[in-house]
Each structure stands twice: as structure tokens, then as C-alpha cells.
Amino acid sequence: MRIGRVKIEALFAITDWCLKNSFPDDYDSRCLYNACAIHTILMSEGIKANIVGGDVGIFTLSADGRNALLEGFSGGDTTQPSHYWIDVDGIILDPGATYLPKRSRINALPMPMVAWDKNNALPNYLQYKEKIQFASDVEYVFPDDIANRVSAFVERCQKRYASKAANKKLPTWILSSPKGLNNKAQSGDKWSKGALRFQSMPSTPTIPV
């Protein structure tokens, strides 16, 4: 999958590697760092992108298939959103979805990263509630200690993105459309099969509006 000349699989692979190496204990809670890095790289490639803040709820399934939850990030506001992602050309870019099993209340199955084309309506298994969208040319303004860490992380991602020697293989798959989910389910992916069942239910949980 490409946006302009940027291969999304490689972009996600880079930020994933940098997150896990920079913040091995809590990489799953660094969505703002991830969003800033992705935004910076896309803009450097001449691709207009916006950082978005809001709430997210994603279908999560236990490894034994017996328990399912809608897990994610909610309860924030426009001043301090609970989660950050990128909107570019009508596509939601959110690699952080794959990190939900790390702190899940259940022994959760592996989950994909997200590059959802909003030409397809968001399904029940993938819920995003936008609360604030920042201008594409936004300047990051943080307290000094956070600003230094974000800046160092973004720079690390940029260097790895520019490197021809860096391993840019993605450790998971990317969910971009209902067709993609169907294809994964047909290939035997357990999370995808569960998401299809969740979608077909007459009533499912939703994140608060």
C-alpha cells in the first residue's frame, strides 16, 4: 500500500522498530510520538497529513476464542486526547492498534495495524471518534522534557526511514478495508474471523460519543 511514494508497510515498520527500541517497557502508550514521526515523514515527502486526537475502540479476541472485548483508548478531550493517529488522503493511519494486546485484560490474539480507507464506512470492530484535528503544518509545542524526547524519536525515525540498510519488514499485517479482512479470515487468521463474527452480531458495544 502506498500514499504518494511512501510505502505504508515500510513506514509502519520503521516507527514500530524505533518505538520498541526507544521505549521497550511502554511503547504501546506512545501514540503521540508515533503520530508525530509519521506526520513528519509524510510531510517531508510532500504529502499533506493531519494529526488527529480522539477515542478508539477495537475488537480484541482471546487466544482461546472464548472472550472478546472492545478495547482501546477513551475518555480524553480536545485538550488531552486519549489517542492520536494520522489522517491522510481520507485514510486513517494507526499502527498503535497492534499494541493493544500488550495490556489487554485478556490473553489477546495478535492484532493488525490500521490504514483504513474511509471510503469504506468504519465497521463495528474498528471504531474511531475524532475530537480534534490539527492543521497539517502544525508545530509541535510541548514542555521541554517531552519536546526533547519527541524530537529525538522523530529524528531517529527519519534517519531509519532514509537508510537503505535498515530492515523495513513489518512484523504484522495492515487492515485497510472489509475486503482485506475477508481475505485474512479466509487464510485462517483467527482475529479476522472473530472480527467478522463481531460485525455480524445484531448488537455490539460502542465507545462513548
Secondary structure in CASP SS format (residue, H / E / C, confidence):
PFRMAT SS
TARGET T0000
AUTHOR 0000-0000-0000
METHOD secondary structure of the structure
MODEL  1
M C 1.00
R E 1.00
I E 1.00
G C 1.00
R C 1.00
V E 1.00
K E 1.00
I H 1.00
E H 1.00
A H 1.00
L H 1.00
F H 1.00
A H 1.00
I H 1.00
T H 1.00
D H 1.00
W H 1.00
C H 1.00
L H 1.00
K H 1.00
N H 1.00
S H 1.00
F C 1.00
P C 1.00
D C 1.00
D C 1.00
Y H 1.00
D H 1.00
S H 1.00
R C 1.00
C H 1.00
L H 1.00
Y H 1.00
N H 1.00
A H 1.00
C H 1.00
A H 1.00
I H 1.00
H H 1.00
T H 1.00
I H 1.00
L H 1.00
M H 1.00
S H 1.00
E C 1.00
G C 1.00
I C 1.00
K C 1.00
A C 1.00
N E 1.00
I E 1.00
V E 1.00
G E 1.00
G E 1.00
D E 1.00
V E 1.00
G E 1.00
I E 1.00
F E 1.00
T E 1.00
L E 1.00
S E 1.00
A C 1.00
D C 1.00
G C 1.00
R C 1.00
N C 1.00
A E 1.00
L E 1.00
L E 1.00
E E 1.00
G E 1.00
F E 1.00
S C 1.00
G C 1.00
G C 1.00
D C 1.00
T C 1.00
T C 1.00
Q C 1.00
P C 1.00
S C 1.00
H E 1.00
Y E 1.00
W E 1.00
I E 1.00
D E 1.00
V E 1.00
D C 1.00
G C 1.00
I E 1.00
I E 1.00
L E 1.00
D E 1.00
P H 1.00
G H 1.00
A H 1.00
T H 1.00
Y H 1.00
L H 1.00
P H 1.00
K H 1.00
R H 1.00
S C 1.00
R C 1.00
I C 1.00
N C 1.00
A E 1.00
L C 1.00
P C 1.00
M C 1.00
P C 1.00
M E 1.00
V E 1.00
A E 1.00
W E 1.00
D E 1.00
K C 1.00
N C 1.00
N C 1.00
A C 1.00
L C 1.00
P C 1.00
N C 1.00
Y C 1.00
L E 1.00
Q E 1.00
Y E 1.00
K E 1.00
E E 1.00
K E 1.00
I E 1.00
Q E 1.00
F C 1.00
A C 1.00
S C 1.00
D C 1.00
V C 1.00
E C 1.00
Y C 1.00
V C 1.00
F C 1.00
P C 1.00
D H 1.00
D H 1.00
I H 1.00
A H 1.00
N H 1.00
R H 1.00
V H 1.00
S H 1.00
A H 1.00
F H 1.00
V H 1.00
E H 1.00
R H 1.00
C H 1.00
Q H 1.00
K H 1.00
R H 1.00
Y H 1.00
A H 1.00
S C 1.00
K C 1.00
A C 1.00
A C 1.00
N C 1.00
K C 1.00
K C 1.00
L C 1.00
P C 1.00
T C 1.00
W C 1.00
I E 1.00
L E 1.00
S C 1.00
S C 1.00
P H 1.00
K H 1.00
G H 1.00
L H 1.00
N H 1.00
N H 1.00
K H 1.00
A H 1.00
Q H 1.00
S C 1.00
G C 1.00
D C 1.00
K H 1.00
W H 1.00
S H 1.00
K H 1.00
G H 1.00
A H 1.00
L H 1.00
R H 1.00
F H 1.00
Q H 1.00
S H 1.00
M C 1.00
P C 1.00
S C 1.00
T C 1.00
P C 1.00
T C 1.00
I C 1.00
P C 1.00
V C 1.00
END
